[in-house]
Amino acid sequence: MPNFRDLLRQVKEQITETTPEEVRARLERGERLQLLDVREDEEVAGGIVPGARHLPRAHFESRVEDVLPDKDTEVVVYCASGVRSAFAARTLQELGYSKVASMNGGFTRWRELGFPFRAPRTLDAAQRERYSRHLILPDVGEEGQVKLLDSRVLVVGAGGLGSPALLYLAAAGVGTIGVVDADVVEDNNLQRQVIHDTERVGMAKAASAAERIQGLNPDVKVVTYETRLEPGNAEELMRDYDVIVDGTDNFDARYTINDTAVALRKPVVHGSIFRFEGMVSTFVPFEGPCYRCLYPEAPPEELAPT
């Protein structure tokens, strides 16, 4: 009966092996290689090769086709020493990947040679529990969740449009959320502006939203701006954010947001509503039309819906 050494030898006879030196040289020449790290989460916390994707062996067969959808991509698999990566490489071959190699010596040898690596940001136990439904989605995973936590979104308007957007951004784990609103919470807001409640009537909407967000998700940093977004302050307010959410209720603010976003090359998620009709769109400067491209000028004031 074969033992583990026999099995490993058989596997290595069926795959291609490479070395950290060869991989490093090829990367320096600009060759296109996709590195795949199959170590466990606690191992990866100590460092990962720059550009590598991470997929632990525990979820390998069920998720690898989501992580590496192109089976013609040249893949170099590595683990700590080259054992687990050998079995992973054979699995990839069996799944139809055409160019696969296992890096003998693994990450241990890579680090010993002084080759570059980075310490990835990882989620703590509480975050893994909170975002567990995101982590099982191939399109998000831990890498995507970390990006969400590192992202910055500015929401202009904490009213009927901004309220649900703010709640879902916070629940999803967007790390920094800015809230721009100069108004205060009123009783007649509460049938649609769901981020506020009766106890906060009379409070500034930005402060009310921040209180609700911090109660929903302590991971989120909320920055409040109790002011109106206008041409004189728009660039300062928008400059440090990755995405702008336009939840405003007047044309002056919408055009100011659009024009400033184009100048700063910031994507804008725009929403508007009239009675039972609504519109939502994302405008990415210089990759598609902007709001002003669709509506060059605001309608006359007497024709604007109220």
N, C-alpha and C positions, 0 to 999 in steps of 0.2 A: 504494500500500500504506500503510495507516495506521501511524503511529508511536505511541510510548507516550503522548505528549500527547493524541493523538486518542482513544486507547483510554480514557484517564483521563477525558477530557471526556464520552465516551459513557456511562461508568459513572456519573459524577456526575449526568447527566441522568436516570438511571434510579432514583436513590435520593433520600432526604431528608437534607439536611444541617442541622446545628445548630451553635451556637457554645459555647465554654466559658462565656461570660456567661449565655447562656440556660439551659444545664444547671445552673450554680450557682444561678441564681434559682429554678429549679424545685425543686431539692433543698432550698433554704431554705424553700420553701413547703410542704414535706412531701410532694411528689408522689413516687409510686413509680416509680423508674427503676432499671433494672439496667445499670450501666456495665460494659463489657467491654473490657479492655486487650489489644490484639493485638501488642504489642511483644515483642521477644525477651527472654530471661531477663536478659542483662547490662544491658539498658536499664531494666528494671523495678527492678533493684537500686538505681537512683538515685532511686526514688520512684514511688508509685502513688496514684491518687485514692482516698481512703477509701471503702470499700464496693465497689470494683470487683473483678470476677473477672478472672483472668488466663488467657489462652489464646493462645500464640504462633501466628503464621500457619502455621508449619511443620506443626502438628497440627490445624489449624482444622477442615477439613471432616470429618475422622474422629472428632473428639471434642466438637464444639460441642453436639451434642444431649444429651450426658451432662452438660456444664457448665450448659446452659440447657434443661432438659427441657420447660418450659412455653413453647410457641410463641406464646402470647398475651401474654407479658410484654413490656413496652415496653423496648427495648434501645437504649442509646447506645454505639456502638463508637468507640474512639479508639486512635490510635497516636501517633507522635511529632509528626506534622504534619497528618495527615488524608488521606494517600494510601493507605496500606495499609488503613486503616479503611474507606475508600470501597469497596474491592474486597471486604472482609469483609462490609460491610453488604449488598452485592448478593448475596453468597453466602447470607447469612441469609434474604433475600427468596426466593431460589430454593429454599431448604429449607423454606419455608412459614411463616417468622416474619412476623407481621402488622404489627408496629409497630417499625420499625428506623430509626435515624438514625446518620449518621457525624458525629463532632465535628470540624469544620473547625478547623485550627490545632493540634489534638491536645494532648498533654501539655505540649509546649513552650510553647504559648500559655497554658495553664492555670497553669503555674508562673510565667510572666512577669507574669500578672495578680495574683500573690500569693495565689492560692486555696490552700486547705490540701491537703497531700499527706503521705503517710507513707512512711518508708523501710522496706520490708518485710524481715522476716528471710528470708534465703535459705540454701539448702544449699550447702556447699562441694563441690569435685569429689569428694572421698572419700565424702562422704555421698550424693551423687548415684549413685555406683557401688554403695554398700552397700544403699541403699534403692530401687534402680532398679525392682524388681518392684512396689513400692508406687506409684512415680511413674506407672506406666502404667495403674494402676487408676483409673478415673474417680471412684470413691467415696473415694479417698485423695488422690492427686496430691501436688504439692509443698505446697500449702496444708495438707492433712491431715497430711502428715509433719511439718511444722513444729509443728503443734498437738500431735502426739505427743511431739516433743522438748521441748515446753514443759509437758507434763503431769506430774502427780505421782500415783503410785499407791502405796498402803500395802498390803502383803501380810502378813497375820497368820497365821503358821505357815509354816515352811520344811520341811515334811514331805512326805507323799505327795501332798497336794493342792496345797500351795504350790510345790513344786519345778517341775512343768511350767509352772505359771502364771508363775513368776518367769523361767524361761528364755524363754518366748514374749514376755513383756512386754519383756524386755531385747532380744531379737532384733528386735522390731518398732520399737525406738527410743524407748520411753517414757523421757523425760529424767531423771526422778528416781523411784527405787524405794526405798521403805522396807521393811525386813524386821524383823518382830517375832518373836522366838523365844528362849526361855530355855534350851533343851536343847542337848546336844552330840551330835555325830554318833556313831552306834554301828554296829557291823557289821550288825546285823539291820535297819538302816534301808535298806541299799544296794540291796535288790531292788526297791524302789519309789520311794525318794526320790532321783530321778535327778540332782538338782543337786549331790549330794555324791559323793565317791569314796573309795577305800580309803586314800589318802594323808592324807585329812583326818579320819579316825576320831579322836575325842577332841577335835576342834576345836568351838568353839561353832557351832551351825548357822547363825546369822545371819552370822558371819564367813566360814564356808565358802561360803554362798550368795553373799556379796559378792565373794569371790575368783573364783568361777566366772563371775559376771555381768561383772565387769570384764575377764576374759579373752575373753568372748564379744563384748562391745560397749563400746569405750572411750568412746562418747558418753554412756553412762549414769552418772549419779551415784547411788551406793548409800548409803543411810543405815541403819545397823544399830541395833537396840534389843535388847540381850541381856537381856530381861525378859519377864515374862508380862503380857499385857493384862488389866487388872483394872478394876473400877469406879473406883478411885482414880486411875488414870493414863490411862484410855481417851480422855478428851477431849483431853488434852495430846498423846497420840500421834496421834490422828486429825485434829486440827484443821486442819493445813496441807496435807492431801492432797485431791485431786479425787475419787478413787474408792478405796473400801476393798475388798480381796479377802479374804474370810473363808475361810481354809484351816485352821481350827482343828479339834480333835478332841474337844471337850467342850462340853456345853450351857451351862455358866456363861459361857464366853467368847463363844459365839454370841449369847446374849441381851444380854450387855454390849455387844458390837459393834452389835447391832441398836438398842438403846435409845439409845446414844450417837449413832449415825448419824442417827436420827430427830431428836434434839435439834439436831444440827449440819446437818441437811438434806444429808447425804452419801449418794450411791448406794452400795449394797453388792452385790458379786457374791459369791454364796454357793455353796459346793459341799460336798457330803457324800457319803460312800460306805460301803457295808456289803457286804462280800464281793464279789459280782458285780453289785450294784445301785448306782446312783449318782443323784444329783440335782444340778442346777445351776439357779440362778435369779438374776435381778437385781432388787433391791428399790430403788425410787426413792422416797424419802419424799414423801408428799403428792401423788404422781402414781399411786399404786397401793398395794396392801397391803404391809406389812412382814413380817418373819419372825414376829414375835409375833402378827400378824393370823392367820397360818396355824396357828401352834402357840402358843396363849396361854400355856401353861406347859410346862416340861420334864417328860418322863415320870419316874416314880419311878426312883431310882438302880438298883434291882434289875432294871428292865425295859430300861434303856439298853444297846444293843449294845456289845460290847467287841471 
